[in-house]
């Protein structure tokens, strides 16, 4: 048994190494053939040290960053070859592959990069954060009440762009001596201004249900995923009714830690395929597209795990349910929206259709959604989050200008 496991690990490692080498030579070739970056062009950078496995953390920022680039050109600094190649292929942003620290230093010598944005807490972020005389800003890759949102790592950054009042209160409560007023700027959820796209199914009388679970997590306190506990049962029931259309959007990391979780995910995907073959008019959807838009705004009701998806859906003000984790170790902060949300317990998954009917028709619940949406995101009117995001960038650039004027001729610390 152990030999078989070791052999599988060796095969996976060999494939990973081969994929990385191919990506490296591909990216290097592209950089050799492209036009050199215009010196002094980029004041705003995004630092991404991960491979394409965690690209979902960048994807949700593509549209806001492309829009920002129209006013302040944005340069993505990619440390991993497979991540850099994917970013070059799909982000629509200027990307520089900086595998070595000397590559970073070369770029810093050529570009001001006065504001550096970080979408995650990769330990390699510190290789960029060593450079002073620029603002290092944590923008995260979602808004939620997960334990990740109150990491003491916030203190490592000059600033954090947060969604709104809920995030500020969360940080004030969790962190000692963290000056929320001085260190955070509220921007709402700029991604909500780009929830567009046409759903791949016709408009009919079926109730559209988004089921978007998170992954299994890498430690007991973060075991929020419901694929194995709720997912198979609730999807099977919704397929049986004949009056629901399921849009299944699992987390891209589903199954990377727990093989049983991955197998449950595959069985749900197979169920959707079988249901569509049996009834082509059903148009159930297994969604793995990089863009996120209609998936949040179109469904009549959404079922999400404790994750950023809950809060992205919350911003729409439309009916929502949250799965209650079955893992006793899972940390659940019920001081915010989770204190009043509509919970779905694993025991209720078999009768999920009746539960959803009640939630969809609950006017009081819909009113609560609106109240909590404002608490988490502030003004959600179309265009408002984007304006706040741009204003936050402009504020930091103005502060950088002020430092330059106060000490003319100073060079970036190395």
C-alpha positions, 0 to 999 in steps of 0.5 A, spaced: 500 500 500 505 504 501 509 503 495 503 504 491 502 511 494 509 513 494 509 511 486 503 515 485 507 521 489 513 520 484 509 520 478 505 527 480 512 530 482 515 528 475 509 531 472 509 537 476 517 538 474 515 537 467 510 542 467 514 547 470 520 546 465 515 547 459 512 553 462 519 556 464 522 555 457 515 558 454 515 564 458 522 566 457 521 565 449 515 570 450 519 575 454 525 575 449 520 576 443 516 582 446 517 589 446 521 591 452 517 595 458 517 602 457 522 605 463 518 609 468 511 607 466 508 603 472 506 606 478 502 600 480 504 593 481 501 586 483 505 581 486 503 574 485 508 568 487 504 562 486 503 557 480 497 557 476 494 552 481 492 558 485 490 563 479 483 563 482 486 568 487 488 573 481 482 572 476 477 575 480 481 581 480 482 581 472 477 586 470 478 591 476 485 591 474 484 592 467 480 598 468 485 601 473 490 600 468 486 605 463 488 610 468 494 608 472 498 602 468 498 596 472 504 591 472 504 584 474 510 581 477 509 573 477 514 569 480 512 562 478 513 560 471 506 556 470 503 562 474 506 567 469 504 563 463 497 563 465 497 570 467 500 572 460 495 568 456 488 570 460 489 576 464 489 582 459 495 585 463 502 587 462 506 581 466 513 580 468 516 574 470 521 575 476 523 568 478 529 571 481 530 576 486 535 579 481 529 580 476 525 584 481 531 588 483 532 589 475 524 591 474 525 596 481 530 600 477 526 601 471 519 602 474 517 606 480 512 601 482 510 606 488 503 601 490 504 594 490 498 589 491 498 582 494 492 578 493 494 572 498 499 571 504 504 567 500 511 567 504 514 569 498 511 576 499 516 578 504 521 577 498 518 583 495 516 587 501 523 588 503 523 594 498 521 600 502 519 607 499 513 604 496 506 602 499 505 594 500 498 593 500 494 587 502 487 586 497 486 579 499 482 575 494 475 575 497 471 578 503 468 573 508 468 571 515 473 565 515 479 565 520 484 567 514 480 574 514 483 576 521 490 573 520 496 577 524 499 578 517 495 584 516 500 588 520 506 586 515 503 591 510 503 598 510 495 598 508 489 593 507 484 595 502 478 592 505 470 591 503 467 595 509 465 596 516 464 588 517 472 587 515 474 593 519 470 591 526 473 584 525 480 586 524 479 591 530 476 585 535 481 580 533 488 583 532 492 587 538 494 594 537 492 594 529 490 601 527 484 600 523 483 607 521 490 608 519 491 602 516 485 600 512 481 603 506 474 601 504 473 599 497 467 595 497 467 589 492 470 592 485 468 585 482 461 586 483 461 592 477 463 586 472 458 581 474 456 580 467 455 575 461 450 570 459 448 564 462 449 558 458 441 556 458 434 559 456 430 563 460 424 558 463 420 556 469 425 552 472 428 555 479 436 556 478 440 554 484 447 556 484 451 551 489 458 553 490 462 549 495 469 551 498 474 546 498 476 541 504 481 546 507 488 544 509 487 544 517 481 542 521 479 549 523 478 551 516 474 545 514 468 549 511 467 544 505 460 541 504 461 537 498 462 530 501 457 532 507 451 536 504 453 536 496 451 529 493 445 529 497 442 536 495 444 535 488 441 529 487 435 531 490 434 538 486 436 533 480 430 529 482 425 534 482 425 536 475 423 543 477 430 546 478 436 547 474 443 546 478 449 551 477 455 547 480 461 551 481 466 547 486 472 550 488 478 549 484 482 546 489 477 541 491 480 534 493 487 536 493 488 534 500 482 529 501 481 524 496 474 522 498 472 530 497 475 529 490 471 523 489 465 526 491 466 532 487 467 528 481 460 524 482 456 530 483 459 532 476 457 525 473 450 526 476 449 533 472 452 529 466 447 524 467 441 528 468 442 532 462 443 526 458 436 524 460 433 531 460 437 535 455 432 541 456 434 541 463 441 545 462 444 543 468 451 546 469 458 544 471 461 551 471 469 552 471 470 558 467 475 563 470 470 569 469 465 570 475 459 574 473 452 571 471 453 565 476 452 570 482 447 575 479 442 570 475 440 564 480 434 565 484 437 562 490 445 560 492 447 555 496 454 556 499 459 554 504 463 559 509 467 562 504 468 569 499 462 566 495 457 567 501 459 575 501 459 576 493 452 573 493 450 577 499 452 583 495 447 582 490 441 582 495 438 575 492 436 569 496 442 565 499 443 559 504 450 557 507 452 550 509 453 549 516 460 545 517 459 538 520 467 538 522 466 540 530 473 543 529 471 548 524 471 555 526 465 559 525 464 567 527 457 568 528 458 575 530 457 578 523 452 576 517 453 568 519 449 570 526 442 571 522 444 567 515 439 562 513 443 555 515 443 549 511 444 543 515 447 536 513 441 533 515 436 537 511 440 536 505 435 531 503 429 535 503 433 541 500 427 543 495 422 545 500 427 549 504 429 553 498 422 554 497 421 557 504 427 561 503 426 564 496 419 567 498 421 570 505 421 577 504 424 578 511 430 574 509 431 579 503 430 585 507 436 582 512 440 581 506 440 588 504 442 591 511 447 586 511 450 587 504 451 595 506 454 593 512 459 589 509 460 593 502 457 600 503 455 603 497 453 597 492 450 601 486 453 600 480 460 603 479 461 605 486 466 600 488 470 601 482 470 609 484 472 607 491 478 602 489 480 608 484 480 613 489 484 608 494 489 607 489 490 615 488 490 616 495 496 612 496 500 615 489 498 622 492 502 620 499 508 617 495 508 623 491 508 627 498 514 623 500 518 624 493 517 631 494 519 631 501 526 628 500 527 629 492 532 624 489 532 619 494 532 612 491 528 605 493 531 602 498 535 595 496 
